Each structure stands twice: as structure tokens, then as C-alpha cells.
């Protein structure tokens, strides 16, 4: 009986999940963007509820977006390519800002 209750609870939880947007390159890049913003210390870590900084991880995540941009070159719409460029610009500026701040501390 207990297993049936647990299964029922899990099913109820799944029914409460809002509909997910269709998978797109924009959503994939934004996933890396938010992870990098957390790593660069500009976004609160939702698990720890703290602003944390790991610039090596941020650099890696920025590199992942750069690799994705290079590998998809010629296969993106203008809007998608511009979105990736904008995200990379924001992340690079945040990364440099944190590097400078780190050297002053």
C-alpha cells in the first residue's frame, strides 16, 4: 500500500510540472549562460542561496558556448547567431570584471 501511495505522489508531482518550451539552440545557450553567470558570481546559486565565484568553471562554460558557436556556424539563423554573440559579450565582460575585482581584493 505504501508503494502505491508513493507512486501516486510522484504522479501528482509530474502533473504539476508546467509545460516546457520546445528545445531550441537559444534555450541551450541560455542554460550555459546562467551556469556561467553563477560561476562568475553575478547570479545567486539557487541551491546554496549564495553568490559564489569559480572563475575556472566560468571560463570553461564560456568556452563551451564558443565551441557551440563555432560548431554551428552556418547553421544558425541571424537571430540565433546574434543571441549567442550577445551572450558571449555579456559573459566575457562579467568574467573580466571579476578578474579585475579579484586582483584588487
N, C-alpha and C positions, 0 to 999 in steps of 0.2 A: 504494500500500500504506500509505503514511504517513497519508493522509487517513482510511482505514478504521480505523486504529488510534486516531486522534484521535476519530473518531465513536464508536467503541466505548468509549473512556474517558469521553466525555460521557454516553453512555447509562448507563454504570455509576454515574456520579455522581448522575444523576437517580433511579436505582433506590434509592440510599441515602437520599434525602430522606424524612424521616418524614412520615406523613400530616398534612396541615394541618387545623386545625379549620374548621368551617363559618364562612363570613363572617357576622359579626354587628355590630350597632352598638357593642356592648361592645368587640369587638376593634378596631374602627376608632378609637374614642375612646382606647383604651389605646395605640394607635400614636402618636397625638398626645401623649398623656401622657408616654410615655417620651422622645420627642423633646424635649418641653418640660423634663423633668427633667434631661436632658443640657445643654440650653441654659441652664438656671438654675444649673447647676454642682452639682447634687445627685446626679447619676448619672454614672459614668465613660463617656466617649465610647468605644465599642467599637472604633473604627477607630484612634484616636490613643493609646488606653490612658491618657488623661489626663482630669482633671476640668477642664472648660473652662466659661467663662461668657460668654454673649452674651444679655444681658437684652432687647435689642430683638427678637431672634428668639424668645425665650421669651414675650414679650408677644404677639407675632404668633400663636404656636402656641396660647396660651391663648385669644386672640380667635377662632381657628378653632373651638375646642371650644365657645365661647359661641355662635358663629354656628350651628354644627351643632345645638346645643340649641334655639335659637330657631326654626330652620327645621323641626325635627322635633316641635315642641311639639304635643301632642295625638295623636301617632302612636307614642309610646313606651309601653312597659309601665311600671308604677310602679317596678319593679326597675331598668329601664334609666335612667329619669329620676333616680332616687336615685343610681345609679352615676355618672352624669355630674355631678350636684351634688357628690358626694364628691370626685371627681377635680378639679373646678374649685376646691373649697375647699383641697385639698392644694396645688395649683399656685399659687393666689393667696398662700397663706401662705409657700410657699417663695420666691416672687418677692419679696414684701415683706421677708422675712428677708435675702435677698441685696441688696436695695436698701439696707437698714439697714447691713448689713455693708460694703457698698461705700462708704457715706458715712463710715464710721469708719476706713477704710484710708487 
